[in-house]
């Protein structure tokens, strides 16, 4: 009876050893699953960094467009000043031509003389 009881205890010990091995394998599977999760997290972090860099590129592009728009505004103001100068010159020309006698020389010749004098 003791021998049979010993054999049962040995078989029970072997079952416990097998159960322990199964637990070790399960633990290794959990470790591998954890490593996969860590790698997935690192991929998400890299993807986030790429998105941040893309956002920074978009911001820089927007700043370049803003500078270009400001340049266009300044260029428009310069053109406006130039147009105002032309208007003032035209008004000055009209004031000077009002006092002249256009009959003998003709308007074209008077205009050429005014341009040469200016």
Buried (B, 14 or more C-beta within 10 A) or exposed (E): EEEEEEEEEEEEEEEEEEEEEEEEEEEEEEEEEEEEEEEEEEEEEEEEEEEEEEEEEEEEEEEEEEEEEEEEEEEEEEEEEEEEEEEEEEEEBEEEEEEEEEEEEEEEEBBEEBEEEE
